[in-house]
Structures are given as structure tokens and as C-alpha cells.
Amino acid sequence: MKNHVKSVAAKAAQFAEITKNCIKNGNIPRAKKCLDIAELLFNTGSNETKSAIGNIYVFSVSTFMELKSCTVANLFPPFLKKEYVSQINASGI
């Protein structure tokens, strides 16, 4: 049996899917916990982890929340919210 090691990017994408499923199913407390964990990873992780959380997780979750008309500002912890805002400003929206 081979070990299947997922990349940091793949793990960030999978974690984003878990968070989006929580939101979709109305389990906001669990979604908030996921966002808090992502915030911790973003603040304390390696550069690769920070990049994956910022570029993959935040982008995926915020896009989903916007499509579902959820308020990003109310759910995102401070540093993830700052990352989200910087992505919005960089996109020129």
C-alpha cells in the first residue's frame, strides 16, 4: 500500500470544502471554528501554509460566501478578513 501524501495546497482546498459544507448545511458554529483554525494556521504556519491559506482557502471560502449572499465580514476572523480585503483590492473590484 502506498502512502498518499497530500500537498499543503490540496489540504487547504479540502479544508475550504469542509468549511463551505458547514456553511451550506447551516452549521455556522462549526464553520466559525474552521475559520478560527484557518486563522491560526495563517498566523503561525510556514510560508507555504500561509500562502495556501491566503490564496486557496480564503479565496475559495469567500467566493462561495459571496455567491450564497453570506456576509464575509461577520464570519472571517481579523487576519483572514484583512487577507480577503487585500485580495479584493488587488482584483480592482
Secondary structure, 3 states (H helix, E strand, C coil): CCCCCCCHHHHHHHHHHHHHHHHHCCCHHHHHHHHHHHHHHHHHCCHHHHHHHHHHHHHHHHHHHHHCCCCHHHHCCHHHHHHHHHHHHHHCC
